[in-house]
Amino acid sequence: MIIISIILVSIVALLHIYFLVLEMFLWGRPFGLKTFGITTEFAAATKSLASNQGLYNGFLAAGLVWGLILGMDGHTIEIFFLCCVIIAGVFGAITANRKILWIQALPGALALVTVVISYY
């Protein structure tokens, strides 16, 4: 189960690095516009907001990577950051788009369950 938890936490961290890239660097580009279903005008008006959101996703990824690097000593860090991921995903699903529940919160919850089972 430890290997599964490492894999799932790694996937969640990679997802958040992907979100960072999308929101900070691709927001106004064709791929970002298509991914988020937004117009060029909306992207231009909200670029700084998206960049800020991307930065937060980067912090989530960094925290998960930090926990992974620490190995057995990093499980509490992983639990904390996975809880942050889940809360952000639930909030995003309520306030922005329900797909966020499945794209962000569900992977975080699955990873959290495996971390808790693996280390306790």
C-alpha positions as CSV (number, residue, x, y, z in Angstrom):
1,M,0.0,0.0,0.0
2,I,2.9,2.3,0.6
3,I,3.9,2.1,-3.1
4,I,0.3,2.9,-4.1
5,S,0.3,5.9,-1.8
6,I,3.6,7.2,-3.2
7,I,2.2,6.8,-6.8
8,L,-1.1,8.6,-5.9
9,V,0.6,11.4,-4.1
10,S,3.0,11.8,-7.0
11,I,0.1,11.9,-9.4
12,V,-1.7,14.6,-7.3
13,A,1.6,16.6,-7.2
14,L,2.0,16.3,-11.0
15,L,-1.6,17.4,-11.5
16,H,-0.9,20.5,-9.5
17,I,2.2,21.3,-11.5
18,Y,0.1,20.9,-14.6
19,F,-2.5,23.3,-13.1
20,L,0.3,25.8,-12.4
21,V,1.5,25.7,-16.0
22,L,-2.0,26.0,-17.3
23,E,-2.9,29.0,-15.1
24,M,0.4,30.8,-15.0
25,F,1.7,30.3,-18.6
26,L,-1.1,29.0,-20.8
27,W,-4.1,30.9,-19.6
28,G,-4.3,33.2,-22.6
29,R,-2.9,30.8,-25.2
30,P,-5.1,28.6,-27.4
31,F,-4.6,25.5,-25.3
32,G,-5.5,27.4,-22.1
33,L,-8.5,29.1,-23.7
34,K,-9.8,25.7,-24.9
35,T,-9.1,23.9,-21.6
36,F,-11.0,26.5,-19.6
37,G,-13.6,27.4,-22.2
38,I,-12.8,31.1,-22.0
39,T,-12.5,33.9,-24.5
40,T,-9.3,35.9,-25.2
41,E,-10.9,39.0,-23.6
42,F,-11.8,37.1,-20.4
43,A,-8.3,35.6,-20.3
44,A,-6.7,39.1,-20.6
45,A,-9.0,40.5,-17.9
46,T,-8.3,37.7,-15.5
47,K,-4.6,36.9,-16.2
48,S,-3.3,38.1,-12.8
49,L,-6.0,36.2,-11.0
50,A,-5.2,33.0,-12.9
51,S,-1.5,33.5,-12.2
52,N,-2.2,33.8,-8.5
53,Q,-4.3,30.7,-8.5
54,G,-1.5,28.8,-10.4
55,L,1.0,29.9,-7.8
56,Y,-1.1,28.4,-5.1
57,N,-1.3,25.2,-7.0
58,G,2.5,25.2,-7.2
59,F,2.6,25.5,-3.4
60,L,0.4,22.5,-3.1
61,A,2.6,20.5,-5.4
62,A,5.7,21.6,-3.6
63,G,4.3,20.5,-0.2
64,L,3.4,17.1,-1.6
65,V,6.9,16.7,-3.1
66,W,8.4,17.8,0.2
67,G,6.4,15.1,2.0
68,L,7.5,12.5,-0.6
69,I,11.1,13.4,-0.3
70,L,11.0,12.9,3.5
71,G,9.8,9.4,3.0
72,M,8.3,7.8,6.1
73,D,8.9,11.0,8.0
74,G,6.8,13.0,5.5
75,H,3.4,11.4,5.9
76,T,2.0,14.1,8.1
77,I,3.1,16.7,5.6
78,E,1.4,14.7,2.8
79,I,-1.8,14.5,4.9
80,F,-1.8,18.2,5.5
81,F,-1.3,19.1,1.8
82,L,-3.7,16.5,0.6
83,C,-6.4,17.9,2.9
84,C,-5.6,21.4,1.4
85,V,-6.0,19.9,-2.1
86,I,-9.4,18.3,-1.2
87,I,-10.7,21.5,0.4
88,A,-9.6,23.6,-2.6
89,G,-11.2,21.1,-4.9
90,V,-14.5,21.1,-3.0
91,F,-14.5,24.9,-2.8
92,G,-13.7,25.1,-6.5
93,A,-16.5,22.7,-7.3
94,I,-19.0,24.7,-5.3
95,T,-17.9,28.2,-6.6
96,A,-16.5,27.6,-10.1
97,N,-17.1,24.3,-11.9
98,R,-18.3,20.9,-10.6
99,K,-15.7,19.1,-12.7
100,I,-13.1,20.3,-10.2
101,L,-14.5,17.9,-7.7
102,W,-13.5,15.0,-9.9
103,I,-10.3,16.5,-11.3
104,Q,-8.8,17.8,-8.0
105,A,-10.7,16.7,-4.9
106,L,-11.2,13.0,-5.8
107,P,-7.5,12.2,-6.7
108,G,-6.6,14.1,-3.5
109,A,-9.0,12.0,-1.4
110,L,-7.9,8.7,-2.9
111,A,-4.3,9.6,-2.2
112,L,-5.2,10.7,1.3
113,V,-6.9,7.4,2.1
114,T,-3.9,5.4,0.9
115,V,-1.4,7.6,2.9
116,V,-3.5,7.1,6.1
117,I,-3.8,3.4,5.5
118,S,-0.1,3.0,4.7
119,Y,1.3,4.8,7.7
120,Y,-1.2,4.1,10.5
